[in-house]
Amino acid sequence: AKEAVLAECPKGVPSDVVEYLAELVSSVFEDDSNDEKAILSDLEENLLPHLEEADVSEEDAAAFCKLVLRAALPSSGSGGGDSAASKAAEGGEAPAEAETANCLCRVPNLMLMYGGSSKPLLKNTTLELVRGHRYGVVGANGTGKTTLMAKLAKKEILGFPQDVRVVHLRHEAILRGISKSTTAREYTQLRNSGETAASEEDLQKALRDVGFEDEDLLGKAVHALSGGWQMRLALACAVAQKANLLL
């Protein structure tokens, strides 16, 4: 199966992605299952998103999955079967985490590239975020922490739910576009806008929760506040928007 991927992968797929897909296919056949329908479903689930991202047509991608199945199981026919989307409807098992109401997102087989580099930052990785949890991104310089956060903020990760409300609080952007005379209260109105804008009640509660209870403090120029109070102010604006994911 691995050799079939390397030799027959549709044109236009980058070589590093081809190698990654070959490793994915190898893992699909590790359990020695002969259930052709289930295997084809697994192949489609693992390969189709990456092929689609490489602009491979739906027909060519489906045909490629069946070709890989025939290469691994010569006795198989056309491979038949339904797509991975119908697997759950037929009683197939989905990850338990993804079935719970608390799972915000689960992206299996994540591959994250950086700029023009041919070496992926993340490969064969599962991204899972659960409501009510706090996560830390740990890694050495240049390993992709900022890239991952930016991709999450823009929802540019293949398979990431587009209906998840994401708010990204970046320290370097707290004072961006803010004049020297802008007060803390004016700041909240400027930052609390757009699709994720919070109600005035929620905004006031968030401000109180971080210590902005004094009208004198809200009347101060943001640039006159200490770095800690500036961060509290920005955090209140972000929390008030009730994002599903706060970065």
C-alpha positions as a printed NumPy array, in Angstrom:
array([[  0.   ,   0.   ,   0.   ],
       [  2.815,   2.391,   0.891],
       [  4.522,   1.714,  -2.415],
       [  1.245,   2.349,  -4.257],
       [  0.937,   5.768,  -2.659],
       [  4.507,   6.716,  -3.543],
       [  4.132,   5.489,  -7.12 ],
       [  0.554,   6.396,  -7.99 ],
       [ -0.292,   9.504,  -5.961],
       [ -2.13 ,  12.05 ,  -8.172],
       [ -0.049,  14.735,  -9.821],
       [  0.24 ,  18.059,  -8.055],
       [  0.566,  16.659,  -4.543],
       [  3.828,  17.933,  -2.943],
       [  6.461,  15.245,  -2.396],
       [  6.562,  15.74 ,   1.365],
       [  2.782,  15.316,   1.534],
       [  3.04 ,  12.151,  -0.579],
       [  5.524,  10.717,   1.907],
       [  3.238,  11.664,   4.771],
       [  0.259,  10.   ,   3.073],
       [  2.327,   6.854,   2.561],
       [  2.965,   6.686,   6.309],
       [ -0.725,   7.258,   7.01 ],
       [ -1.693,   4.413,   4.705],
       [  0.774,   2.099,   6.42 ],
       [ -0.915,   2.788,   9.753],
       [ -4.339,   1.98 ,   8.272],
       [ -3.216,  -1.548,   7.418],
       [ -1.391,  -2.218,  10.684],
       [ -4.284,  -4.116,  12.313],
       [ -4.379,  -6.793,   9.565],
       [ -8.098,  -6.283,   9.04 ],
       [ -9.658,  -7.729,   5.884],
       [-12.872,  -5.713,   6.114],
       [-12.588,  -3.962,   2.763],
       [-15.453,  -1.581,   3.413],
       [-14.014,  -0.403,   6.72 ],
       [-10.504,  -0.092,   5.279],
       [-11.723,   1.996,   2.338],
       [-13.583,   4.227,   4.762],
       [-10.39 ,   4.676,   6.805],
       [ -8.403,   5.432,   3.665],
       [-10.899,   8.074,   2.581],
       [-10.972,   9.621,   6.035],
       [ -7.182,   9.888,   6.134],
       [ -6.372,  10.744,   2.51 ],
       [ -9.237,  12.779,   1.073],
       [ -8.718,  15.981,   3.137],
       [ -5.043,  16.176,   2.133],
       [ -5.774,  15.408,  -1.518],
       [ -8.518,  18.019,  -1.572],
       [ -6.093,  20.593,  -0.16 ],
       [ -3.735,  19.763,  -3.036],
       [ -6.567,  20.499,  -5.524],
       [ -7.04 ,  16.86 ,  -6.524],
       [-10.553,  16.339,  -7.9  ],
       [-13.061,  14.373,  -5.837],
       [-13.255,  11.678,  -8.514],
       [ -9.483,  11.245,  -8.784],
       [ -9.108,  11.188,  -4.997],
       [-11.776,   8.492,  -4.606],
       [-10.225,   6.439,  -7.403],
       [ -6.81 ,   6.73 ,  -5.761],
       [ -8.163,   5.399,  -2.449],
       [ -9.602,   2.362,  -4.254],
       [ -6.303,   1.847,  -6.086],
       [ -4.433,   1.789,  -2.759],
       [ -6.956,  -0.717,  -1.39 ],
       [ -6.502,  -3.006,  -4.392],
       [ -2.725,  -2.773,  -4.067],
       [ -2.865,  -3.855,  -0.429],
       [ -5.676,  -6.385,  -0.854],
       [ -5.431,  -7.778,  -4.391],
       [ -8.515,  -9.909,  -3.8  ],
       [-10.678,  -6.833,  -3.298],
       [-12.976,  -5.662,  -6.07 ],
       [-13.583,  -2.028,  -6.74 ],
       [-13.339,  -1.356,  -3.04 ],
       [-17.006,  -0.315,  -2.938],
       [-18.351,   1.016,   0.256],
       [-19.494,   4.356,   1.428],
       [-17.417,   7.352,   2.355],
       [-16.171,   8.069,   5.835],
       [-19.03 ,  10.513,   6.318],
       [-21.52 ,   7.625,   6.377],
       [-19.441,   5.462,   8.711],
       [-21.073,   6.727,  11.884],
       [-24.554,   6.296,  10.401],
       [-23.787,   2.637,   9.809],
       [-22.776,   2.114,  13.415],
       [-19.046,   2.584,  12.955],
       [-17.187,   3.838,  15.965],
       [-16.044,   7.417,  16.144],
       [-13.55 ,   8.597,  18.738],
       [-15.271,   8.75 ,  22.1  ],
       [-13.874,  12.213,  22.698],
       [-15.517,  13.584,  19.566],
       [-18.886,  12.214,  20.634],
       [-18.964,  14.106,  23.897],
       [-20.642,  17.47 ,  24.131],
       [-17.51 ,  18.898,  25.753],
       [-15.238,  18.267,  22.784],
       [-14.733,  21.579,  20.999],
       [-12.782,  20.072,  18.131],
       [-10.83 ,  16.971,  17.186],
       [ -8.595,  17.041,  14.135],
       [ -6.814,  13.72 ,  13.501],
       [ -3.745,  13.332,  11.301],
       [ -2.936,  17.024,  11.451],
       [ -0.035,  18.209,   9.327],
       [  1.139,  21.802,   9.728],
       [  3.563,  23.365,   7.277],
       [  5.572,  26.55 ,   7.753],
       [  6.227,  29.013,   4.952],
       [  8.238,  27.5  ,   2.136],
       [  9.845,  24.836,   4.316],
       [  9.621,  21.268,   3.017],
       [  9.699,  19.913,   6.567],
       [  6.341,  19.943,   8.394],
       [  6.15 ,  21.507,  11.851],
       [  3.554,  18.959,  12.916],
       [  2.986,  15.572,  11.338],
       [  0.612,  12.711,  12.132],
       [ -0.667,  14.728,  15.091],
       [ -4.089,  14.83 ,  16.739],
       [ -5.376,  18.25 ,  17.767],
       [ -8.063,  17.932,  20.43 ],
       [ -9.549,  20.786,  22.449],
       [-12.081,  20.196,  25.24 ],
       [-14.333,  22.889,  26.707],
       [-13.337,  24.137,  30.128],
       [ -9.678,  23.134,  29.744],
       [ -6.573,  25.293,  29.583],
       [ -3.721,  24.344,  27.29 ],
       [ -0.141,  25.466,  26.993],
       [  1.923,  25.366,  23.8  ],
       [  5.476,  24.394,  24.665],
       [  8.422,  24.214,  22.295],
       [ 11.828,  25.607,  21.439],
       [ 12.286,  28.705,  19.282],
       [ 11.342,  28.123,  15.669],
       [  9.242,  25.014,  16.284],
       [  5.962,  26.597,  15.178],
       [  4.202,  27.811,  18.336],
       [  3.278,  31.194,  16.871],
       [  2.335,  29.613,  13.546],
       [ -0.007,  27.169,  15.274],
       [ -1.689,  29.948,  17.259],
       [ -2.117,  32.085,  14.138],
       [ -3.598,  29.176,  12.179],
       [ -6.023,  28.435,  15.011],
       [ -7.049,  32.09 ,  15.255],
       [ -7.817,  32.239,  11.528],
       [ -9.327,  28.721,  11.51 ],
       [ -6.975,  27.818,   8.669],
       [ -6.333,  24.274,   9.905],
       [ -7.846,  21.613,   7.665],
       [-10.719,  19.983,   9.531],
       [-11.04 ,  22.703,  12.186],
       [-14.749,  23.494,  12.799],
       [-15.605,  26.803,  11.178],
       [-18.461,  27.489,  13.602],
       [-16.109,  27.701,  16.591],
       [-15.862,  31.288,  17.858],
       [-12.18 ,  32.148,  18.318],
       [-10.761,  35.274,  19.967],
       [ -6.996,  35.801,  19.778],
       [ -5.442,  38.099,  22.378],
       [ -1.922,  39.076,  21.333],
       [  0.241,  41.139,  23.662],
       [  1.863,  43.066,  20.828],
       [ -1.55 ,  44.087,  19.454],
       [ -3.085,  45.465,  22.662],
       [ -2.215,  49.093,  21.849],
       [ -2.324,  48.801,  18.075],
       [ -4.411,  51.643,  16.621],
       [ -4.986,  53.192,  20.048],
       [ -4.196,  56.897,  20.395],
       [ -2.447,  58.428,  23.396],
       [ -5.687,  60.044,  24.588],
       [ -7.97 ,  56.986,  24.349],
       [ -9.423,  56.148,  27.761],
       [ -9.941,  52.643,  29.108],
       [-13.7  ,  52.956,  28.649],
       [-13.285,  54.144,  25.05 ],
       [-10.888,  51.253,  24.488],
       [-13.581,  48.73 ,  25.448],
       [-15.953,  50.212,  22.855],
       [-13.292,  50.104,  20.152],
       [-12.302,  46.527,  20.881],
       [-15.841,  45.242,  21.478],
       [-17.086,  45.233,  17.897],
       [-17.841,  42.935,  14.998],
       [-19.53 ,  39.536,  14.953],
       [-18.238,  38.582,  18.402],
       [-19.245,  41.831,  20.132],
       [-20.517,  41.353,  23.69 ],
       [-23.51 ,  42.999,  25.294],
       [-22.895,  46.003,  27.543],
       [-23.892,  43.911,  30.553],
       [-21.391,  41.151,  29.751],
       [-18.686,  43.722,  29.069],
       [-19.222,  45.454,  32.414],
       [-19.141,  42.125,  34.252],
       [-15.878,  41.157,  32.554],
       [-14.356,  44.514,  33.513],
       [-15.37 ,  44.074,  37.157],
       [-13.984,  40.548,  37.206],
       [-10.5  ,  41.817,  36.284],
       [-10.576,  44.752,  38.691],
       [-11.944,  47.654,  36.613],
       [-14.582,  48.706,  39.144],
       [-13.41 ,  52.28 ,  39.655],
       [-14.759,  54.909,  37.245],
       [-11.554,  56.882,  37.706],
       [ -9.574,  53.902,  36.434],
       [-11.831,  53.546,  33.4  ],
       [-11.366,  57.238,  32.694],
       [ -7.579,  56.98 ,  32.508],
       [ -5.749,  56.947,  29.204],
       [ -4.84 ,  53.393,  28.243],
       [ -1.237,  54.422,  27.533],
       [ -1.007,  55.745,  31.113],
       [ -1.905,  52.335,  32.575],
       [  0.788,  49.867,  33.571],
       [  1.422,  46.892,  31.313],
       [ -0.439,  44.656,  33.755],
       [ -3.574,  46.819,  33.726],
       [ -3.424,  47.105,  29.945],
       [ -3.426,  43.313,  29.723],
       [ -6.345,  43.09 ,  32.17 ],
       [ -8.316,  45.548,  30.071],
       [ -7.653,  43.645,  26.855],
       [ -8.441,  40.339,  28.578],
       [-11.786,  41.681,  29.812],
       [-12.718,  42.677,  26.26 ],
       [-11.783,  39.226,  24.99 ],
       [-13.539,  37.275,  27.756],
       [-16.738,  39.336,  27.393],
       [-17.113,  38.095,  23.815],
       [-17.687,  34.584,  25.17 ],
       [-15.483,  32.866,  22.645],
       [-15.498,  29.072,  22.42 ],
       [-11.719,  29.307,  22.17 ],
       [ -9.716,  32.111,  23.765],
       [ -6.097,  32.287,  22.657]])
